[in-house]
Amino acid sequence: MSDEIATPEGTALHAPVARLLRPLVRLFVARGITFPALTNLLRELYVNVAEYDFALPGKEQTDSRVSLLTGIHRKEVRRLRGAGAPVSAVPAVVSRTSRIIARWLADPKFTDGQGRPLPLPRSGPGEAPSFEALVSGITRDLRPRAVLDEWLDRGLASLDESDRVVLAEAAYVPRGGGEPQLYYFGRNLHDHIAASVANIVGETPRFLERAVHYDGLSEDLARRLEARAREIAMEALSQANREAHAACQTDPGGDHRWNFGLYVYAEAAPPPAPPGRL
């Protein structure tokens, strides 16, 4: 790499950042995001971060200081400034669906003794567990029948032989590269990276960010560990969801958010790169 980084701290980031970006670049190339398009996006982000995240208390952030922080010419800085900090809006379908699924997985009325989501009749009397009661407890803006039709069409739920609504495994993880999957792609990777960055730049590590990893495994063992890790992870996520759901019932609310995430990954390790190559 020929570009220079001024500080030793920046130079030390070269290798880990290259490793971090490699799968993203693979996605960019696969989805048609060219290098010039990425450059334009990065230029906007550099200016935005410098403008909003590195402003000095009580002082106006100037074009000259943003230019100094980013290495971007003042003329370009002036053109790009003032756009406001990026806002990650939650798509309506994602917000509604995730809240309904979270309740189905956490509320004791809709789960069995092992915490698994119950098959639900379409409707039922009063407060009896039903898909209608589940949806109505989250939103009154849509008819439960409309939500059910959407879920059946998307494969998020199915009907069993007793005409009860069954939550499909596909509901846990959006697929297909559509809006829901891409939203969580951005949100979850952002939070994982933000936690790691906060631990690096902060005086003491604040967030839990750890992994268990073994190298030199057979393919069979790697697959078995992947499957077992998936089971452990789902148990942890289900427990965290139940406790968070219960705690929210008495919480007064506020402006904070919380995210608890897990990932499992396995691959055939590539050969070591030659010295000086990424």
HUQUIGI-V99203 format. One record per pair of residues at least 4 apart in sequence whose C-alpha atoms are under 6 Angstrom apart, sorted by sequence separation. I is the first residue (numbers start at 1). J is the second residue. If there is no record, write none. Layout:
# HUQUIGI-V99203
i->I j->J
i->I j->J
This chain:
# HUQUIGI-V99203
i->13 j->17
i->28 j->32
i->29 j->33
i->42 j->46
i->45 j->49
i->47 j->51
i->49 j->53
i->50 j->54
i->67 j->71
i->77 j->81
i->93 j->97
i->94 j->98
i->98 j->102
i->103 j->107
i->111 j->115
i->112 j->116
i->124 j->128
i->132 j->136
i->136 j->140
i->151 j->155
i->159 j->163
i->160 j->164
i->177 j->181
i->184 j->188
i->186 j->190
i->190 j->194
i->198 j->202
i->225 j->229
i->229 j->233
i->234 j->238
i->241 j->245
i->5 j->10
i->28 j->33
i->67 j->72
i->111 j->116
i->151 j->156
i->152 j->157
i->159 j->164
i->5 j->11
i->55 j->61
i->67 j->73
i->104 j->110
i->111 j->117
i->124 j->130
i->151 j->157
i->152 j->158
i->159 j->165
i->175 j->181
i->199 j->205
i->67 j->74
i->111 j->118
i->123 j->130
i->158 j->165
i->159 j->166
i->174 j->181
i->199 j->206
i->110 j->118
i->122 j->130
i->158 j->166
i->121 j->130
i->122 j->131
i->123 j->132
i->135 j->144
i->157 j->166
i->120 j->130
i->157 j->167
i->63 j->74
i->120 j->131
i->157 j->168
i->105 j->117
i->132 j->144
i->156 j->168
i->195 j->207
i->104 j->117
i->156 j->170
i->156 j->171
i->50 j->66
i->121 j->164
i->120 j->164
i->119 j->164
i->120 j->165
i->119 j->165
i->119 j->166
i->94 j->180
i->106 j->242
